[in-house]
């Protein structure tokens, strides 16, 4: 069974099918037009099988006649419990990776970021990196720079070195910038699907 969302607007209850749910974005299609507007906060409940119901508060990001896109930012506890997958997008960004040397100095290496999510990055380099090692990295997004720490957890050697890295540390400011970038990519993807 697909997920169902119920939204109460005034005295009327609307029920719709979830057509997309990933990260902080939920797309819902209803059988009739909604009276809410973009930017409106809405109280919702979502169920997958009617035996488990979860309440959440969202904000309407986009709206067509019978379709809305909700922004839903779960609390840290909700996020761990739901284990929603991080949306991941292929990219081609330059980044500067800092490696600590044995003498305590820092060596900088230019790398390519090939995909990005809130939980991790994929990197491509011409040089081998130590596995299970934390690195500081500065990624240049189209409109801002994000500084974070990552740990190399996967390595594949093919035309250089490809690394799967998980985010181990990121400031709230940098997390906000990265979330904004990913949210914009999600909205672009949904817009393309419906045009």
C-alpha positions as CSV (number, residue, x, y, z in Angstrom):
1,X,0.0,0.0,0.0
2,X,1.2,3.5,-0.9
3,X,1.5,6.1,1.8
4,X,-1.5,8.4,2.5
5,X,-1.4,11.9,3.9
6,X,-4.4,13.6,5.5
7,X,-4.5,17.4,5.9
8,X,-7.2,19.3,7.8
9,X,-7.8,22.8,6.4
10,X,-10.5,24.7,8.3
11,X,-13.3,22.2,8.9
12,X,-12.5,20.1,5.8
13,X,-10.2,17.0,5.7
14,X,-8.3,16.2,2.6
15,X,-6.7,12.8,1.9
16,X,-4.1,12.2,-0.8
17,X,-1.5,9.7,-2.1
18,X,2.2,10.3,-1.5
19,X,3.9,10.2,-4.9
20,X,7.4,11.2,-3.7
21,X,9.0,11.2,-0.3
22,X,12.7,11.7,0.2
23,X,14.7,13.7,2.7
24,X,12.7,16.8,3.7
25,X,10.3,16.7,0.7
26,X,6.9,15.0,0.4
27,X,4.8,15.3,-2.7
28,X,1.1,14.5,-2.3
29,X,-1.7,14.2,-5.0
30,X,-5.3,14.8,-3.9
31,X,-8.6,13.9,-5.6
32,X,-9.8,17.5,-5.3
33,X,-8.1,21.0,-5.2
34,X,-6.9,22.2,-1.8
35,X,-7.7,25.7,-0.5
36,X,-4.2,26.2,1.1
37,X,-1.6,28.4,-0.4
38,X,2.2,28.2,-0.9
39,X,3.9,29.1,2.3
40,X,1.0,27.9,4.5
41,X,2.0,25.7,7.5
42,X,-0.1,22.6,7.7
43,X,-0.7,19.8,10.2
44,X,-0.6,16.4,8.6
45,X,-0.7,12.8,9.4
46,X,0.8,10.1,7.2
47,X,0.2,6.3,7.2
48,X,1.5,3.4,5.3
49,X,-1.0,0.8,6.5
50,X,-3.5,2.5,8.8
51,X,-2.0,0.7,11.8
52,X,0.9,3.1,12.2
53,X,0.0,6.8,11.9
54,X,2.5,9.6,12.3
55,X,1.7,13.3,12.8
56,X,3.9,16.0,11.4
57,X,3.9,19.7,10.6
58,X,4.9,20.9,7.2
59,X,5.0,23.9,5.0
60,X,3.6,24.0,1.4
61,X,6.5,24.7,-0.9
62,X,4.7,24.3,-4.2
63,X,1.1,23.7,-5.3
64,X,-0.8,22.8,-8.5
65,X,-4.5,22.2,-8.8
66,X,-4.5,18.8,-6.9
67,X,-0.8,18.4,-6.0
68,X,1.3,19.9,-3.3
69,X,4.9,19.6,-2.3
70,X,5.5,19.8,1.5
71,X,8.7,20.6,3.3
72,X,8.9,18.5,6.4
73,X,12.0,18.7,8.6
74,X,11.9,15.9,11.2
75,X,13.4,16.2,14.6
76,X,16.7,14.3,15.2
77,X,14.8,11.6,17.0
78,X,12.1,11.2,14.3
79,X,14.9,11.2,11.7
80,X,16.7,8.3,13.4
81,X,13.4,6.4,13.9
82,X,12.2,6.8,10.3
83,X,15.6,6.2,8.7
84,X,14.5,8.1,5.7
85,X,17.1,7.8,3.0
86,X,19.1,10.9,2.2
87,X,18.4,12.2,-1.3
88,X,21.6,11.9,-3.4
89,X,22.4,13.9,-6.5
90,X,25.2,13.5,-9.1
91,X,27.3,16.6,-9.3
92,X,30.7,17.8,-10.7
93,X,32.1,20.1,-8.1
94,X,35.7,21.0,-7.2
95,X,36.7,20.7,-3.6
96,X,39.8,21.0,-1.4
97,X,40.6,18.1,0.8
98,X,42.9,18.6,3.8
99,X,45.2,15.7,4.8
100,X,47.2,15.7,8.0
101,X,50.8,14.7,7.5
102,X,52.9,12.6,9.9
103,X,54.8,15.8,10.9
104,X,51.5,17.5,11.9
105,X,51.4,19.8,8.8
106,X,48.4,19.9,6.5
107,X,48.5,19.0,2.8
108,X,45.8,20.2,0.5
109,X,44.5,18.1,-2.4
110,X,42.1,19.2,-5.2
111,X,39.4,16.6,-5.6
112,X,36.2,16.2,-7.6
113,X,32.9,15.7,-5.8
114,X,30.8,13.4,-8.0
115,X,27.6,13.1,-5.8
116,X,26.3,14.7,-2.7
117,X,23.8,14.1,0.0
118,X,23.3,15.3,3.6
119,X,24.8,12.0,4.8
120,X,27.8,11.8,2.5
121,X,29.9,12.6,-0.6
122,X,31.4,10.6,-3.4
123,X,34.9,11.9,-4.4
124,X,37.3,11.2,-7.3
125,X,41.0,11.8,-7.0
126,X,44.2,10.8,-8.7
127,X,45.8,10.1,-5.4
128,X,45.2,7.3,-2.9
129,X,43.7,8.2,0.4
130,X,43.9,6.3,3.7
131,X,40.8,4.3,4.4
132,X,38.7,4.9,7.6
133,X,40.4,8.3,8.0
134,X,38.6,11.6,8.7
135,X,39.4,14.5,6.3
136,X,38.3,18.2,6.3
137,X,36.9,19.2,3.0
138,X,35.7,22.4,1.5
139,X,33.1,22.0,-1.4
140,X,32.3,24.8,-3.8
141,X,28.5,24.6,-4.5
142,X,27.0,26.9,-7.2
143,X,26.1,29.6,-4.8
144,X,28.2,29.0,-1.6
145,X,31.0,27.0,-0.1
146,X,30.4,24.2,2.4
147,X,33.0,23.1,4.9
148,X,32.7,19.7,6.6
149,X,34.5,16.6,7.8
150,X,34.1,13.3,6.1
151,X,35.4,9.7,6.6
152,X,36.4,7.5,3.7
153,X,34.3,4.3,4.1
154,X,34.4,2.9,0.5
155,X,37.2,2.8,-2.1
156,X,37.2,1.8,-5.7
157,X,40.2,2.1,-8.0
158,X,39.3,2.8,-11.6
159,X,40.7,5.7,-13.6
160,X,42.0,7.1,-10.4
161,X,40.4,6.6,-7.0
162,X,36.7,6.8,-6.2
163,X,35.7,7.2,-2.6
164,X,32.4,7.0,-0.7
165,X,32.6,9.2,2.3
166,X,30.1,9.8,5.2
167,X,29.7,13.1,6.9
168,X,31.2,13.0,10.4
169,X,31.0,16.7,11.3
170,X,29.3,19.8,9.9
171,X,28.3,23.1,11.5
172,X,24.7,24.2,11.5
173,X,25.5,27.0,9.1
174,X,27.1,24.6,6.6
175,X,24.3,22.1,7.1
176,X,21.8,24.8,6.3
177,X,23.6,25.7,3.0
178,X,23.9,22.0,2.0
179,X,20.2,21.3,2.8
180,X,19.1,24.4,0.8
181,X,21.1,23.1,-2.2
182,X,19.7,19.6,-2.0
183,X,16.1,20.9,-1.4
184,X,16.5,23.1,-4.6
185,X,17.7,20.1,-6.6
186,X,14.7,18.0,-5.3
187,X,12.3,20.8,-6.4
188,X,13.9,21.1,-9.8
189,X,13.6,17.3,-10.3
190,X,9.9,17.3,-9.3
191,X,9.2,20.3,-11.6
192,X,10.8,18.5,-14.5
193,X,8.7,15.4,-13.9
194,X,5.5,17.4,-14.0
195,X,6.3,19.6,-17.0
